[in-house]
Amino acid sequence: GDHMMFSCTHSHSAPHTGYDYDEPDGYVHTVFLPNAIEAAKEALGNMRVAQLGVGTTWSDVGVNRRAIKEATGKTVLGQNPYGSWDPTMTVLSFKEPDGTPIANLVHYGCHNTGSGKNAEISRDWAGVMVDRLEAQSGAVILEK
């Protein structure tokens, strides 16, 4: 595309950017950083006045992943519906002064893995959320 977006997220089905951070020929240094720098320069050169709207909703996708085994009391990876978690999804919506959509930023604390541990690149559950919000708002989505 003509514009680059990136998300601070954790997924088992996305490029492994952390493993090659110190490698000069790795993804971070050859693809990510150069594109991020160019995107930042372009954004600074195209700054404009925008309206900001904020909305929140409840989402049941997130769950506390620290389950406690009843027999042993040991904490293991699993699902703990009684454990602490934040069900609040927040959307920041940016629009032109005339109401034309610019972009949305979504913040939601959730493990972004629906497909398990695999080597395939996938949008996981967040892809469905992005598609729905883009269709409703008419703006691109950045998720955090």
Secondary structure, DSSP 8 states (H G I E B T S, - for coil): --S--------SSS---STTTT-TTSHIIIIIHHHHHHHHHHHHHT----EEEEEEEE-SS--EEEEE-TTT--EEEEEETTS----EEEEEEEE-TTS-EEEEEEE------SS-S-SS---HHHHHHHHHHHHHHSSEEEE-
